[in-house]
């Protein structure tokens, strides 16, 4: 008799709201957002996009997601991505949340 075990799929998500200081036009905002999301995608192999606050010149909301088989792994990667944003981008973090769902 064989025992079948199922690996769980875990989707870990991050939401970040930040202020972009000294922005004069929407083109500059888009450049900053593109830089942040591309770094998240390239360095951490996750999905990332601007998800809200499109009409605000000074603020942006970015969402990211990562699929793995471990809540700990997913949330660790998202925290590393957040740390990178804090250290390497010219933004002021207003809010951040990380959440995982297991399927």
The 8 nearest C-alpha neighbors of each residue, nearest first, counted from 0:
[[1, 2, 3, 4, 5, 6, 7, 8],
 [2, 0, 3, 4, 5, 6, 7, 8],
 [1, 3, 4, 0, 5, 6, 7, 8],
 [2, 4, 1, 5, 0, 6, 7, 8],
 [5, 3, 2, 6, 7, 1, 8, 0],
 [6, 4, 7, 3, 8, 2, 68, 102],
 [5, 7, 8, 4, 68, 69, 102, 9],
 [6, 8, 68, 102, 5, 9, 101, 69],
 [7, 9, 68, 102, 101, 67, 6, 10],
 [8, 10, 101, 68, 67, 100, 66, 70],
 [9, 11, 66, 100, 99, 65, 101, 12],
 [10, 12, 99, 65, 73, 64, 98, 74],
 [13, 11, 64, 98, 63, 97, 99, 10],
 [12, 14, 97, 63, 62, 96, 64, 98],
 [13, 15, 62, 96, 95, 61, 63, 97],
 [16, 14, 95, 61, 60, 94, 17, 62],
 [17, 15, 60, 94, 93, 59, 92, 95],
 [16, 18, 92, 93, 91, 59, 58, 90],
 [19, 17, 58, 91, 57, 90, 20, 92],
 [18, 20, 90, 57, 58, 22, 91, 17],
 [21, 19, 22, 18, 57, 90, 91, 89],
 [20, 22, 23, 19, 57, 27, 24, 18],
 [23, 21, 20, 24, 27, 19, 28, 57],
 [24, 22, 21, 27, 25, 56, 28, 26],
 [23, 25, 26, 27, 22, 28, 56, 29],
 [24, 26, 28, 27, 56, 29, 23, 22],
 [27, 25, 29, 28, 24, 30, 23, 31],
 [28, 26, 30, 25, 29, 24, 22, 31],
 [27, 29, 25, 31, 30, 26, 32, 22],
 [28, 30, 32, 26, 27, 31, 33, 25],
 [29, 31, 27, 33, 28, 32, 34, 26],
 [32, 30, 34, 28, 33, 29, 35, 27],
 [33, 31, 29, 35, 34, 30, 36, 28],
 [32, 34, 30, 36, 35, 31, 37, 29],
 [33, 35, 31, 37, 32, 36, 30, 38],
 [36, 34, 32, 38, 33, 37, 31, 39],
 [35, 37, 39, 33, 47, 38, 34, 48],
 [36, 38, 40, 34, 39, 35, 33, 41],
 [39, 37, 41, 35, 36, 40, 42, 34],
 [40, 38, 36, 37, 43, 42, 41, 80],
 [41, 39, 44, 45, 37, 38, 43, 46],
 [40, 42, 38, 44, 39, 43, 37, 45],
 [41, 43, 39, 38, 40, 44, 80, 37],
 [42, 44, 39, 45, 40, 41, 80, 76],
 [45, 43, 40, 41, 42, 39, 46, 65],
 [46, 44, 40, 65, 43, 64, 47, 39],
 [45, 47, 64, 63, 40, 65, 44, 48],
 [48, 46, 63, 36, 62, 45, 40, 64],
 [49, 47, 61, 62, 50, 36, 63, 46],
 [48, 50, 61, 60, 51, 62, 59, 32],
 [49, 51, 61, 60, 48, 62, 52, 53],
 [50, 52, 60, 53, 49, 59, 61, 54],
 [53, 51, 59, 55, 54, 60, 58, 50],
 [54, 52, 51, 55, 59, 49, 50, 56],
 [55, 53, 52, 56, 51, 58, 25, 59],
 [56, 54, 52, 58, 53, 57, 59, 25],
 [55, 57, 58, 25, 54, 28, 24, 22],
 [56, 58, 19, 18, 55, 20, 22, 59],
 [59, 57, 18, 55, 17, 19, 56, 52],
 [60, 58, 52, 17, 16, 18, 61, 51],
 [59, 61, 16, 51, 15, 49, 50, 52],
 [62, 60, 49, 15, 50, 48, 14, 16],
 [61, 63, 14, 13, 48, 47, 50, 49],
 [62, 64, 47, 13, 46, 12, 14, 48],
 [65, 63, 12, 46, 11, 45, 13, 47],
 [64, 66, 45, 11, 10, 73, 12, 67],
 [65, 67, 10, 9, 11, 64, 8, 73],
 [68, 66, 9, 69, 8, 73, 65, 10],
 [67, 69, 8, 9, 7, 6, 70, 66],
 [70, 68, 72, 71, 67, 9, 73, 8],
 [69, 71, 73, 72, 9, 74, 99, 11],
 [72, 70, 74, 69, 73, 75, 76, 68],
 [71, 73, 75, 69, 70, 74, 76, 67],
 [74, 72, 70, 76, 11, 75, 71, 69],
 [73, 75, 77, 71, 76, 72, 70, 11],
 [76, 74, 72, 78, 77, 73, 71, 79],
 [75, 77, 79, 73, 74, 78, 72, 80],
 [76, 78, 80, 74, 79, 75, 81, 73],
 [77, 79, 81, 75, 80, 76, 74, 82],
 [80, 78, 82, 76, 77, 81, 83, 75],
 [81, 79, 77, 83, 78, 82, 39, 76],
 [80, 82, 78, 84, 83, 79, 77, 85],
 [83, 81, 79, 85, 84, 80, 78, 86],
 [84, 82, 80, 86, 81, 85, 87, 79],
 [85, 83, 81, 87, 88, 82, 86, 80],
 [84, 86, 82, 83, 87, 88, 81, 92],
 [87, 85, 83, 84, 88, 82, 89, 81],
 [88, 86, 84, 83, 85, 89, 82, 90],
 [87, 89, 84, 90, 86, 85, 35, 83],
 [88, 90, 19, 87, 91, 20, 85, 31],
 [91, 89, 19, 18, 88, 17, 92, 20],
 [92, 90, 18, 17, 93, 19, 89, 20],
 [91, 93, 17, 94, 16, 90, 18, 85],
 [94, 92, 17, 16, 91, 18, 95, 15],
 [95, 93, 16, 15, 92, 17, 96, 14],
 [96, 94, 15, 14, 16, 97, 93, 13],
 [95, 97, 14, 13, 98, 15, 94, 12],
 [98, 96, 13, 12, 14, 74, 95, 99],
 [97, 99, 12, 11, 13, 96, 100, 74],
 [100, 98, 11, 10, 12, 70, 9, 101],
 [99, 101, 10, 9, 11, 102, 98, 70],
 [102, 100, 9, 8, 10, 7, 99, 70],
 [101, 8, 7, 9, 100, 10, 6, 68]]
